[in-house]
């Protein structure tokens, strides 16, 4: 008799617990359907990038920096960019080759339809070469502040020229204090 009563009590609690679980699930599903889902407005997305080319007798760099961004307002946008550079350096006893790579997040504010302010936080991994033939990899955080000019090429394509300054001046940064960084690139939908 006791085992039957205990079994009935256990089944009762199990069934009532299962019923409460289902009720909570139904309420949560109803709450989810009543909340508006955020929509990504694809017309606010723009993309583009920059190409790096630097050639001299003993040192060459070729790189690319594709980017994608989203216009929060008609004047303010935020985005991300990845960077890659291939380096060939023959200033030392042996020729040195290597890669630099990194990523950044940025914001742009349109002052006029063609002028914009730009801030960007970037982390790059640089390969440093030494005269004895050795090399090592160093990570450098940089915080750029500057601005740019956009020239329309067609209805939705722009040529961008910008000048930025690394205001962090981290010891591993390749830029000296307030040395300008110039870049040219193309934007689509900017």
N, C-alpha and C positions, 0 to 999 in steps of 0.2 A: 504494500500500500504506500509506504513512504517513497519508494523508488518511482511509483506511478505519479504521485503528487509532485515529486521533484522534477520528473520529466515534463509534466504539464506546465509547471512554472517556468522551466527553461525554454520550452517551446513558445510560451506566451511572450516572454521577454525578447526572444529572438525575432518573432513575428512583429512585435510592436517596434523594435529597433529597426527592422527592415522597412516597415511602413514609414517611419520617420525619415529614414534615409531617402526614400523615394520622394516624399513631400518636399524635402529640402532641395533635391535636384530639380523638381518641377518649378519651385520658386526661383532658384538661381537661373534656370533657363528663361523664365519669364522676365527677370530683371535684365538679362543680357540682351534679349530681343527688344526691350523698351529703350535701351540706351542707343543713341545714334553712333554709328561706326564712323571713325574719322576716314575721310577720303583723301587720297593723294591726288592733287590736281596736276596732271602730267604736263599741262601747258606752262607750269611754273618751273619745270626742270630745264636746266641748260647744261651743256657739256662742252668740252674743248680740251685745250692743253698747250703745252709749250715744248719746243724742241731745243736742246742744248747742243751747240757745235762750237768748239774752240780748237783751232789748229795752229800750231807753231812748229818750228823746226824740230824741237825735242819733246813736245808735250801736246797731246791731243785728247779731247773729251767729246764724246757723242752721247746724248741722253734724251730721254723723253719724260714728260710729266703730264699724263692725262688727268683730267679733273671732271667732276660732276658736282652740280650745285642745285639748290632749291631756293626760289624767290619767296621769302617770307612775306614781303610786301613788294610793291613795285620798285622801291628803292633799296631794300635790304635783302641780301641773300647770304646763305651759309653753304659750305661745301667741303669736299675732301679731295685730296690729290695724292697720287703715289708718284714716286720719283725713282728713276734708274739712270745711271751714268756708267759708261765704259771708258776707262782711262788707259792710255798708253804713254809711258814716261821713259824717255831714253837719255835723261840727264845724268844718270848714274853709271857705275861700272857695267852693270847688266841692265838690259831693258826690263822695265817693270810694267805689268799689266794687271788691271783689277777692276772691281766694280764698286760703286757707291749706290746705296739704295735707302729709301725711307718713305715716310708718309706725313701728311699734314692735314690740319683742318683750318678753314679760313672763313672770313666774313668780308663782304664788300658792301659799301654804301654808295649809292649813286648821288653825287652832289648835283650834277647836271646830266642830261642824257648821254654825254660823252666822257665826263670826268667821274672817277670813283676813288674812294678811299679804301684801303685794303689792310687787314690785319691777318696774320697767319702764325700758327704754332706748328713747327716742323721738328721732327726727330729724324736725323740722318745717320747712317752708319758709313763712315769714311775709311778707306784703306790708305794708310799713311806709308810712304816710302822713305827709306833712309839711304844715305850715300854708301853705306857698307853693304848694300844689297838686301838688307832685311826689310820687313814691312810688318805692320800691325794694324788691327782694326780698332777704330775709336768711334764712340757714339757722341753726337753733338746735338743738344737741343737748341733750337733757334726760335726767336719770336720776332717776326718781321712786322714793320709798320711802314706804310708808304701809300702810294696811289698810282693811278694809271689813267690812260686815255684810250678810248674805244673809237675806232673808225669803222663805220659800216662798209662791208664789201658787197653785200646783197641784203635783201629784206630781213633775213634772219641770221646772217653770218657777220661776225665782227673781227677785226684785227685789233688786238690789245697790245699796248706797250706800257710797261710798268717799271717803276723804280722802288725798291724796298731796302730797308736798313735793318740789320739784325741788332736789336736793342739789348738782348741778353749778353752778347759777347762772351759766351762760354769759352773756356780754354781750348776746347777741341773744335771750335768753329773755324772754318777756313777764311772767314771775313775778319778784317781788322776793325778796330773801333770806328763806327760810322762809315765804313766803306760801303758804297752803294752796290746793290745787286740789280742789274738790268735784265729784263726779259721781254721777248716778243712772243705772242701766241695768237691762236684763233679760238673764238667762242661761237657756239651755235645756240641760238635762243637767248643770248645774253641781252 
